[in-house]
Amino acid sequence: MVQGEGPGSTQCLPNASLNAKDVLRRRHKRRSRQHQRFMARKALLQEQGLLSMPPESGSSPSEAPPGSEAASGGRQHPRAGFAGGGLGSRRPAPREASGPSPSKYVAVDCEMVGTGPRGCVSELARCSVVSYHGDVLYDKYIRPEMPIVDYRTRWSGITRQHMRKAIPFQVAQKEILKLLKGKVVVGHALHNDFQALKYVHPRSQTRDTTSVPSLLGQPGLHTRARVSLKDLALQLLHKRIQVGQHGHSSVEDAATAMELYRLVEDRWEQEVASSLWSCPEDREPDSSTDVEQYMEDQYWPEDLAPGAGAGTGGVQEGSE
């Protein structure tokens, strides 16, 4: 360090500290406004009868059983209620006891481009992962394994320029699966995203927002087999997404899917908990765990397994 810079640098420390505090303050205000908008939308759906909080078993909607959290004023989930209404002031007991914490939730969305003959093969070109609160955890452009034939810019938003800073698929896959493993994954038509990632996630830890209309019991959204994320966002969140000529934004789509999930989170988690209780076999491991499992000796031919001697006799030809 050059002499004479020391005093100047020490004078900048208080300013840097103030700037950091301002950034944290603005971030807190932004999250607070987002939360207020979300709770207002949830209240509106409840007022319209599209979203209702089922009463706890053995108690009336107007009173809580003695000893419960609602009666004792104990700790409640931070997303339990909303301003101006008492309908959502209590969360169902099973969700509080068995549901994962917000840090265990992520939403994912992928954008694909066309490769192969006539660009008919869909390969991953961008992937975004957001947290329960909509913070971006991952957003990178990804170079497909085969040459790109169709960028599908109108829908994917991917252009040739994006590929200049893209990372190889194998690198991106490892990074993304680290974020998804052990988490409850939210998204819209997730089978497409998982196929692009060449990954299988446990059904019990998957929340596909194509199921939101059935959970809300809204007949108007059942006119098509799979309602689009764009329509769900407009009708349930009163927000417009996927507009303009630049294609979709995977960050916007992932964040919107998470918002839709949070509208029906209580009811959804109750149904998942009850189905797992009746069908425990649904708790299958994810595919990344399977890969590690099949490296064990029991899945290898005897002549390749460690400790196999010449006298043990390998796998006989024609035994398959």
Secondary structure per residue as TSV (DSSP state, phi and psi in degrees):
chain	resnum	aa	ss	phi	psi
A	1	M	-	360.0	133.2
A	2	V	-	-71.6	140.3
A	3	Q	T	-64.2	144.9
A	4	G	T	97.5	-16.7
A	5	E	H	-83.2	-19.2
A	6	G	H	-58.8	-52.7
A	7	P	H	-60.5	-39.6
A	8	G	H	-64.3	-38.8
A	9	S	H	-68.7	-35.2
A	10	T	H	-70.2	-30.3
A	11	Q	H	-70.6	-24.8
A	12	C	H	-79.6	-16.0
A	13	L	H	-60.9	-47.2
A	14	P	H	-60.4	-39.0
A	15	N	H	-64.0	-41.9
A	16	A	H	-62.7	-39.1
A	17	S	H	-64.8	-40.7
A	18	L	H	-65.4	-40.9
A	19	N	H	-62.3	-41.2
A	20	A	H	-63.0	-40.2
A	21	K	H	-65.1	-39.3
A	22	D	H	-62.7	-41.0
A	23	V	H	-63.0	-44.5
A	24	L	H	-64.6	-38.7
A	25	R	H	-65.2	-43.6
A	26	R	H	-66.0	-38.9
A	27	R	H	-63.6	-40.2
A	28	H	H	-64.5	-42.0
A	29	K	H	-64.2	-40.1
A	30	R	H	-64.2	-43.4
A	31	R	H	-64.0	-37.3
A	32	S	H	-64.1	-42.4
A	33	R	H	-66.2	-40.7
A	34	Q	H	-61.8	-41.5
A	35	H	H	-65.2	-39.9
A	36	Q	H	-63.4	-42.7
A	37	R	H	-63.4	-41.6
A	38	F	H	-62.7	-46.3
A	39	M	H	-67.8	-32.2
A	40	A	H	-65.5	-40.2
A	41	R	H	-66.8	-38.5
A	42	K	H	-64.9	-40.6
A	43	A	H	-63.7	-39.5
A	44	L	H	-63.0	-42.2
A	45	L	H	-63.9	-37.1
A	46	Q	H	-69.2	-38.4
A	47	E	H	-64.4	-34.2
A	48	Q	T	-81.6	-1.2
A	49	G	T	79.6	11.4
A	50	L	S	-87.1	-17.5
A	51	L	S	-141.8	118.6
A	52	S	-	-128.3	146.7
A	53	M	-	-93.8	112.5
A	54	P	-	-64.6	138.2
A	55	P	-	-68.5	154.1
A	56	E	-	-66.6	147.4
A	57	S	T	-63.6	135.6
A	58	G	T	81.5	11.1
A	59	S	S	-140.9	153.9
A	60	S	-	-83.4	159.1
A	61	P	T	-63.5	-20.4
A	62	S	T	-93.5	-13.1
A	63	E	-	-141.4	150.2
A	64	A	-	-101.7	148.0
A	65	P	-	-66.4	149.2
A	66	P	T	-59.3	139.8
A	67	G	T	88.5	-9.2
A	68	S	S	-78.4	170.7
A	69	E	H	-65.6	-36.6
A	70	A	H	-66.0	-35.6
A	71	A	H	-80.5	-34.6
A	72	S	H	-89.7	-9.2
A	73	G	T	73.5	23.9
A	74	G	-	-72.8	-175.8
A	75	R	-	-66.4	133.3
A	76	Q	-	-118.3	163.5
A	77	H	-	-63.8	138.2
A	78	P	T	-63.0	-17.0
A	79	R	T	-102.8	23.8
A	80	A	S	-73.5	-43.7
A	81	G	-	-124.5	-177.4
A	82	F	B	-147.3	156.8
A	83	A	T	-67.1	139.7
A	84	G	T	89.8	-5.9
A	85	G	B	-144.2	141.8
A	86	G	S	-98.7	2.5
A	87	L	T	-67.4	-34.3
A	88	G	T	-106.3	24.7
A	89	S	S	-76.8	-14.7
A	90	R	S	-122.2	136.3
A	91	R	-	-97.4	147.7
A	92	P	-	-60.9	143.1
A	93	A	H	-60.3	-40.8
A	94	P	H	-60.5	-37.1
A	95	R	H	-65.5	-40.2
A	96	E	H	-66.2	-33.7
A	97	A	H	-84.7	-38.3
A	98	S	H	-114.8	-14.1
A	99	G	S	-74.0	145.7
A	100	P	-	-67.4	161.0
A	101	S	-	-77.5	162.6
A	102	P	G	-55.5	-29.6
A	103	S	G	-67.6	-14.4
A	104	K	G	-89.9	1.4
A	105	Y	E	-107.5	135.3
A	106	V	E	-139.2	154.0
A	107	A	E	-118.6	142.0
A	108	V	E	-129.8	146.6
A	109	D	E	-147.8	139.8
A	110	C	E	-122.3	147.7
A	111	E	E	-114.1	135.6
A	112	M	E	-116.1	154.4
A	113	V	E	-120.4	168.1
A	114	G	E	-97.0	130.1
A	115	T	E	-128.0	179.9
A	116	G	S	74.8	-167.9
A	117	P	G	-58.8	122.8
A	118	R	G	56.6	19.1
A	119	G	G	69.4	26.7
A	120	C	-	-84.7	-10.3
A	121	V	E	-93.4	125.3
A	122	S	E	-88.5	125.4
A	123	E	E	-129.2	152.2
A	124	L	E	-67.7	132.6
A	125	A	E	-128.9	-15.8
A	126	R	E	-157.8	142.3
A	127	C	E	-140.5	135.9
A	128	S	E	-128.3	139.4
A	129	V	E	-128.9	129.4
A	130	V	E	-122.6	159.4
A	131	S	E	-84.8	-179.7
A	132	Y	T	-57.6	-35.0
A	133	H	T	-92.7	6.2
A	134	G	-	90.2	5.9
A	135	D	-	-74.3	139.8
A	136	V	E	-77.1	119.4
A	137	L	E	-96.9	-26.5
A	138	Y	E	-158.5	135.2
A	139	D	E	-160.4	100.0
A	140	K	E	-139.3	150.7
A	141	Y	E	-87.2	143.8
A	142	I	E	-129.5	133.6
A	143	R	E	-84.4	119.7
A	144	P	-	-63.0	162.2
A	145	E	S	-75.3	-25.6
A	146	M	S	-112.9	158.9
A	147	P	-	-60.3	141.5
A	148	I	E	-78.0	128.6
A	149	V	E	-101.7	-39.6
A	150	D	E	-134.5	118.7
A	151	Y	-	-76.0	-17.7
A	152	R	-	51.5	41.9
A	153	T	H	-58.5	-34.5
A	154	R	H	-57.8	-32.5
A	155	W	H	-107.8	-41.8
A	156	S	H	-82.4	-26.6
A	157	G	-	76.1	5.1
A	158	I	-	-87.1	135.7
A	159	T	-	-126.8	172.3
A	160	R	G	-60.8	-35.0
A	161	Q	G	-62.7	-33.8
A	162	H	G	-64.3	-28.8
A	163	M	G	-73.7	-13.0
A	164	R	G	-66.7	-31.0
A	165	K	G	-109.6	16.3
A	166	A	-	-77.2	153.2
A	167	I	E	-106.6	156.8
A	168	P	E	-61.2	152.3
A	169	F	H	-60.1	-42.9
A	170	Q	H	-62.0	-37.5
A	171	V	H	-67.4	-46.6
A	172	A	H	-63.4	-40.4
A	173	Q	H	-59.3	-44.3
A	174	K	H	-63.3	-41.6
A	175	E	H	-65.4	-41.9
A	176	I	H	-70.9	-43.8
A	177	L	H	-64.9	-28.0
A	178	K	H	-62.9	-34.2
A	179	L	H	-77.5	-30.5
A	180	L	H	-87.3	-29.2
A	181	K	T	-62.7	127.8
A	182	G	T	79.0	5.0
A	183	K	S	-108.1	159.2
A	184	V	E	-84.4	117.6
A	185	V	E	-101.2	125.1
A	186	V	E	-107.7	144.8
A	187	G	E	178.2	176.3
A	188	H	S	-113.0	124.8
A	189	A	S	53.3	56.8
A	190	L	H	-63.4	-21.4
A	191	H	H	-60.1	-32.9
A	192	N	H	-68.5	-41.8
A	193	D	H	-66.8	-44.3
A	194	F	H	-65.5	-35.4
A	195	Q	H	-65.5	-40.6
A	196	A	H	-66.4	-32.2
A	197	L	H	-84.2	-6.7
A	198	K	T	55.0	55.8
A	199	Y	-	-146.3	147.9
A	200	V	-	-123.1	121.7
A	201	H	-	-102.9	147.1
A	202	P	-	-57.9	136.5
A	203	R	G	-59.1	-37.0
A	204	S	G	-67.9	-15.5
A	205	Q	G	-114.3	23.3
A	206	T	E	-118.0	132.1
A	207	R	E	-126.4	96.4
A	208	D	E	-92.1	121.2
A	209	T	G	-73.0	-1.0
A	210	T	G	-65.9	-14.8
A	211	S	G	-87.8	-5.4
A	212	V	H	-59.9	-44.8
A	213	P	H	-57.4	-41.1
A	214	S	H	-67.5	-33.7
A	215	L	H	-69.6	-33.7
A	216	L	H	-79.6	-21.3
A	217	G	T	66.8	37.7
A	218	Q	-	-99.4	109.1
A	219	P	G	-61.0	-33.6
A	220	G	G	-63.4	-19.5
A	221	L	G	-96.5	6.4
A	222	H	-	-104.6	14.0
A	223	T	S	-71.1	-23.4
A	224	R	S	-119.6	157.7
A	225	A	S	-62.3	-43.3
A	226	R	S	-132.7	108.8
A	227	V	-	-76.3	144.5
A	228	S	-	-76.2	157.7
A	229	L	H	-62.9	-35.8
A	230	K	H	-61.6	-44.4
A	231	D	H	-68.9	-40.4
A	232	L	H	-62.2	-42.1
A	233	A	I	-63.0	-39.7
A	234	L	I	-70.7	-43.0
A	235	Q	I	-81.4	-33.1
A	236	L	I	-103.5	-31.8
A	237	L	I	-106.2	-9.9
A	238	H	-	57.0	42.9
A	239	K	-	-134.1	148.6
A	240	R	-	-101.9	127.9
A	241	I	-	-127.9	167.9
A	242	Q	S	57.3	41.8
A	243	V	-	-106.2	161.5
A	244	G	S	93.4	-178.6
A	245	Q	S	-103.8	8.7
A	246	H	S	-102.0	11.2
A	247	G	-	82.1	-174.8
A	248	H	-	-78.6	156.8
A	249	S	-	-112.0	118.6
A	250	S	H	-66.1	-28.4
A	251	V	H	-67.0	-45.6
A	252	E	H	-64.0	-42.1
A	253	D	H	-66.4	-40.9
A	254	A	H	-65.6	-43.5
A	255	A	H	-64.8	-37.3
A	256	T	H	-67.1	-41.2
A	257	A	H	-60.2	-40.1
A	258	M	H	-65.7	-39.0
A	259	E	H	-61.9	-42.4
A	260	L	H	-64.2	-41.8
A	261	Y	H	-59.9	-42.8
A	262	R	H	-65.6	-23.4
A	263	L	H	-65.0	-34.7
A	264	V	S	-118.8	20.4
A	265	E	H	-57.4	-46.6
A	266	D	H	-60.2	-50.8
A	267	R	H	-65.2	-40.9
A	268	W	H	-62.6	-47.3
A	269	E	H	-67.1	-31.3
A	270	Q	H	-63.2	-45.3
A	271	E	H	-65.0	-40.4
A	272	V	H	-63.8	-43.4
A	273	A	H	-62.5	-41.3
A	274	S	H	-69.7	-36.1
A	275	S	H	-70.1	-37.0
A	276	L	H	-68.7	-32.2
A	277	W	H	-66.5	-38.2
A	278	S	H	-86.0	-27.4
A	279	C	-	-129.3	75.7
A	280	P	G	-65.0	-14.4
A	281	E	G	-70.9	-12.5
A	282	D	G	-70.2	-9.4
A	283	R	-	-84.5	61.4
A	284	E	-	-82.5	152.3
A	285	P	-	-73.2	162.0
A	286	D	-	-80.9	170.2
A	287	S	H	-68.4	-27.2
A	288	S	H	-66.5	-32.7
A	289	T	H	-70.2	-36.9
A	290	D	H	-62.2	-40.0
A	291	V	H	-59.8	-44.9
A	292	E	H	-65.3	-36.5
A	293	Q	H	-64.9	-41.3
A	294	Y	T	-75.7	-1.0
A	295	M	T	-82.6	-6.9
A	296	E	S	-72.4	159.3
A	297	D	G	-60.5	-32.4
A	298	Q	G	-66.0	-18.3
A	299	Y	G	-98.4	4.6
A	300	W	S	-105.6	154.6
A	301	P	-	-59.7	149.5
A	302	E	T	-61.3	-34.4
A	303	D	T	-75.1	-11.5
A	304	L	T	-104.6	-14.8
A	305	A	S	-69.3	143.3
A	306	P	T	-58.5	137.7
A	307	G	T	87.8	-0.8
A	308	A	-	-75.7	125.3
A	309	G	-	-96.9	172.0
A	310	A	G	-70.4	-27.4
A	311	G	G	-81.8	-8.1
A	312	T	G	-78.5	-22.5
A	313	G	-	80.6	111.3
A	314	G	-	-72.5	-163.3
A	315	V	-	-72.7	126.0
A	316	Q	-	-75.5	140.5
A	317	E	T	-67.9	140.9
A	318	G	T	82.0	2.7
A	319	S	-	-77.8	-17.9
A	320	E	-	-74.2	360.0
